[in-house]
Amino acid sequence: MLVELAGLGGGGEGMSGVAERPVAELLAELYARVPDAGCRGLCSGFCEPVVMSPAERDLLAEASGVTLPVVPATTSGACPVLTDGGRCGGYRARPMVCRVWGAAEAMACPHGCRPASAELLGDRELLELMLDSFTVGGGPWPAEQITAMRHLSARPDLLPVLAAILRAPGGKPSS
């Protein structure tokens, strides 16, 4: 949770202390908490524009050399960072939502890629990592909305819905 990264007290809603450290460093610490799914590069058909923080978008654009637009809710099609060979052109700088693919129960890889020595992330861990990446990286929603999602996640019946919103293109659940 963000509190562990920034040394904050409370539920991760405060931002004091976060600005004192580089955003890329804080994101790297969050990314290190995601178990490696052992990607074999078989899932390019699932790679599409995804919701990510502006900081993640900037890091991915810098690493890949691809200008990434802000993802509107109706965006579909292949991710612009995919290479002609169907691999991620910015794999080391991919955003949180791409990192949890294959590492989370709700986002299991259909090709069987999964963490070798760790259990899949549950909805709660998925939600915390995603919201922390948005808190650190800025957006894609206002801080109040992220805080509200954190509070709503305490309700077990809403947790799967919130996780679905976070993993959907444009941040809207699929129908």
C-alpha positions as CSV (number, residue, x, y, z in Angstrom):
1,M,0.0,0.0,0.0
2,L,1.1,3.6,-0.6
3,V,1.6,4.1,3.1
4,E,4.5,1.6,3.1
5,L,6.2,3.4,0.2
6,A,5.9,6.9,1.5
7,G,6.1,6.2,5.2
8,L,2.7,7.7,5.7
9,G,0.1,6.8,8.3
10,G,-3.5,6.2,7.6
11,G,-5.1,4.5,4.6
12,G,-2.9,5.8,1.8
13,E,-5.0,8.8,1.1
14,G,-2.5,11.5,2.2
15,M,0.1,12.6,-0.2
16,S,2.6,14.4,2.2
17,G,5.9,12.7,1.8
18,V,5.2,11.3,-1.6
19,A,6.4,14.4,-3.4
20,E,9.7,14.2,-1.7
21,R,10.7,11.1,-3.7
22,P,10.8,10.8,-7.5
23,V,7.6,9.4,-9.0
24,A,9.5,6.9,-11.1
25,E,11.2,5.5,-7.9
26,L,7.8,5.2,-6.1
27,L,6.3,3.4,-9.2
28,A,9.3,1.1,-9.4
29,E,8.7,0.1,-5.7
30,L,5.0,-0.6,-6.5
31,Y,5.9,-2.6,-9.6
32,A,8.4,-4.7,-7.5
33,R,5.4,-5.9,-5.5
34,V,3.8,-7.6,-8.5
35,P,4.8,-11.2,-8.9
36,D,6.4,-11.9,-12.3
37,A,4.0,-13.9,-14.5
38,G,6.7,-15.2,-16.7
39,C,5.3,-13.7,-19.9
40,R,6.0,-15.8,-23.0
41,G,4.7,-13.1,-25.3
42,L,1.6,-15.0,-26.4
43,C,-1.0,-12.5,-25.4
44,S,-0.6,-9.6,-27.9
45,G,-4.2,-10.1,-29.0
46,F,-5.2,-8.9,-25.6
47,C,-3.0,-5.8,-25.6
48,E,-5.1,-2.7,-26.1
49,P,-5.0,0.9,-24.9
50,V,-5.4,0.8,-21.1
51,V,-6.1,3.2,-18.3
52,M,-2.8,4.4,-16.6
53,S,-1.6,7.4,-14.7
54,P,0.0,10.3,-16.6
55,A,3.4,9.5,-15.1
56,E,3.1,5.9,-16.3
57,R,2.1,7.2,-19.8
58,D,5.2,9.4,-19.8
59,L,7.6,6.7,-18.7
60,L,6.1,4.2,-21.3
61,A,6.3,6.8,-24.1
62,E,9.9,7.6,-23.2
63,A,10.9,3.9,-23.2
64,S,9.0,3.0,-26.3
65,G,9.4,6.2,-28.4
66,V,5.6,6.1,-29.0
67,T,3.4,9.0,-28.3
68,L,0.5,7.7,-26.2
69,P,-2.8,9.5,-26.2
70,V,-5.0,9.8,-23.2
71,V,-7.3,6.8,-23.5
72,P,-11.0,7.7,-24.0
73,A,-13.6,5.4,-22.7
74,T,-14.5,4.1,-26.2
75,T,-11.0,3.2,-27.3
76,S,-10.3,-0.2,-28.7
77,G,-7.8,-1.8,-30.9
78,A,-4.2,-2.9,-30.5
79,C,-1.9,-1.1,-28.1
80,P,0.2,1.4,-30.0
81,V,3.3,0.2,-28.1
82,L,3.1,-3.3,-29.6
83,T,5.9,-4.0,-32.1
84,D,5.4,-5.6,-35.5
85,G,6.4,-8.9,-33.9
86,G,3.6,-8.6,-31.3
87,R,5.9,-7.8,-28.4
88,C,5.7,-4.9,-26.0
89,G,8.0,-2.1,-27.2
90,G,8.1,-0.7,-23.7
91,Y,8.0,-3.8,-21.6
92,R,10.3,-2.6,-18.8
93,A,8.3,0.6,-18.5
94,R,4.8,-0.9,-18.8
95,P,2.1,0.5,-16.5
96,M,0.6,-1.3,-13.5
97,V,-2.4,-2.7,-15.4
98,C,-0.1,-4.5,-17.8
99,R,2.2,-5.8,-15.0
100,V,-0.7,-7.4,-13.2
101,W,-1.9,-9.3,-16.3
102,G,-1.2,-12.9,-15.6
103,A,-0.4,-12.1,-11.9
104,A,-3.9,-11.5,-10.7
105,E,-6.8,-13.9,-10.3
106,A,-9.1,-11.5,-12.1
107,M,-6.6,-11.1,-15.0
108,A,-5.3,-14.6,-15.4
109,C,-3.4,-15.2,-18.7
110,P,-5.3,-17.5,-21.0
111,H,-2.0,-19.0,-22.2
112,G,-1.0,-20.2,-18.7
113,C,1.6,-17.6,-17.8
114,R,1.5,-17.1,-14.1
115,P,3.9,-16.5,-11.2
116,A,6.1,-19.5,-10.6
117,S,6.4,-19.3,-6.8
118,A,3.6,-16.9,-5.8
119,E,-0.1,-17.1,-5.6
120,L,-2.1,-14.9,-7.9
121,L,-3.0,-11.5,-6.6
122,G,-6.6,-11.3,-5.3
123,D,-9.0,-8.4,-6.1
124,R,-7.9,-6.5,-2.9
125,E,-4.2,-6.6,-3.8
126,L,-5.0,-5.8,-7.5
127,L,-7.1,-2.8,-6.4
128,E,-4.6,-1.5,-3.9
129,L,-1.7,-1.7,-6.4
130,M,-3.8,0.0,-9.2
131,L,-5.0,2.8,-6.9
132,D,-1.5,3.3,-5.5
133,S,-0.1,3.6,-9.0
134,F,-2.8,6.2,-9.7
135,T,-2.1,8.1,-6.5
136,V,1.7,8.1,-7.2
137,G,1.4,8.8,-10.9
138,G,-1.4,11.2,-10.9
139,G,-4.9,10.3,-12.1
140,P,-6.6,9.1,-14.2
141,W,-9.3,10.2,-11.8
142,P,-9.4,13.0,-9.2
143,A,-7.9,12.2,-5.8
144,E,-11.4,12.3,-4.2
145,Q,-12.6,9.5,-6.6
146,I,-9.6,7.4,-5.8
147,T,-10.2,7.9,-2.1
148,A,-13.8,6.9,-2.5
149,M,-12.8,3.7,-4.4
150,R,-10.5,2.9,-1.5
151,H,-13.4,3.3,1.0
152,L,-15.8,1.3,-1.2
153,S,-13.2,-1.5,-1.5
154,A,-13.9,-2.4,2.2
155,R,-17.2,-3.8,1.0
156,P,-16.5,-7.4,-0.2
157,D,-19.5,-7.3,-2.6
158,L,-18.1,-4.2,-4.4
159,L,-14.5,-5.3,-4.6
160,P,-14.9,-7.4,-7.8
161,V,-16.7,-4.5,-9.4
162,L,-14.0,-2.0,-8.5
163,A,-11.3,-4.4,-9.8
164,A,-13.3,-4.8,-13.1
165,I,-13.4,-1.0,-13.5
166,L,-9.6,-0.7,-13.1
167,R,-8.7,-3.4,-15.5
168,A,-11.1,-2.3,-18.3
169,P,-10.0,0.0,-21.2
170,G,-10.7,3.6,-20.4
171,G,-11.5,2.7,-16.8
172,K,-15.1,1.7,-17.5
173,P,-16.4,-1.9,-16.9
174,S,-17.0,-4.0,-20.0
175,S,-20.5,-4.9,-20.7
